[in-house]
Amino acid sequence: MNRPARHRTALVSLFLALALAGGALAGPLESATAAYDARDYATAARLFLPLASGGSPTAQYALAVMYAKGQGVTKDQEEAVKWLRRAAIQGLASAEYDLGLACRDGRGTAANDAEAAGWLRKAAEQGVAGAQSSLGAFYETGRGVPRDHAQALAWFRKAAEQNDRGGQYGLGLMYFDGDGVPQDHAEAAKWFRRAADQGDAGAEYYLGIMYYRGYGVSPHYADARKWYRRAAEQGVPAAQHNVGLMYSIGRGGPQDYVEAYKWLDLAAAGFTASAAEDRARVDADRDAVAKKLSPQQLAQAQQLAREWKGK
């Protein structure tokens, strides 16, 4: 079964870190933050720099965010990581989390799963929900740490209880597969729905499967098509394939060969070379639908696919 990839790369809010600042630096930090808030990024960078050089972890984190985004300074991921590391060493949770993600993704530094796990753990222990769900994913797959379902479950649950959609999705997967817990499709559906309601594409895809097959919920093709379509709109190739098939046979809604071809064509483009068998199946399904289209309909479907790719 094809699993949608996890993508958790967003920086923690700058202002969350700034809100923790105080003491003698409060005045200068307030001035720098006011400039940032006014989108006067050049002034903000100028004001944050001496504070960061003087050892303020909050200012260091602020500069890291600005270098990562190219706000008031030339975008430079290596410089962003430099300032993240200085703030993280001082125990700033948001910096620990973002440094963990940078080490995981090889963004501004060499990819290093073990180092990533170490920084994510530090942030997770300080209660950062995104770090908790990311650390859970490391334990689930054995990335940077020994594989440990009990640890994965514990960290996913901590994140899920903070309404983190990554934690909710992770819990859903574990209950769906029965990894480290008794398989429980009803419990999986509960957590997938919570994540899907927050727009998690993987959870949307799995809800499509569950409504189609009646896993943990009453089978309902219209709901299956709805959730597959939502995941498809977020670029999940397996969901694009499935919703294309549902359009082609009129299951869960009206039959529409033009829409079917569009989604099957998008799915074919989305599967990588490592998924050659999946790509071959999609190609065959798309070609079968193409035979049912007039030349004008085929051109329309191809145009719709091109327009979607151009979004």
Secondary structure, DSSP 8 states (H G I E B T S, - for coil): -------------HHHHHTT--GGGHHHHHHHHHHHHTT-HHHHHHHHHHHHHTT-HHHHHHHHHHHHHTSSS---HHHHHHHHHHHHHTT-HHHHHHHHHHHHHTSSS---HHHHHHHHHHHHHTT-HHHHHHHHHHHHHTSSS---HHHHHHHHHHHHTTT-HHHHHHHHHHHHHTSSS---HHHHHHHHHHHHTTT-HHHHHHHHHHHHHTSSS---HHHHHHHHHHHHHTT-HHHHHHHHHHHHHT-SS---HHHHHHHHHHHHHHS-GGGHHHHHHHHHHHHHHHTTS-HHHHHHHHHHHHHHHT-
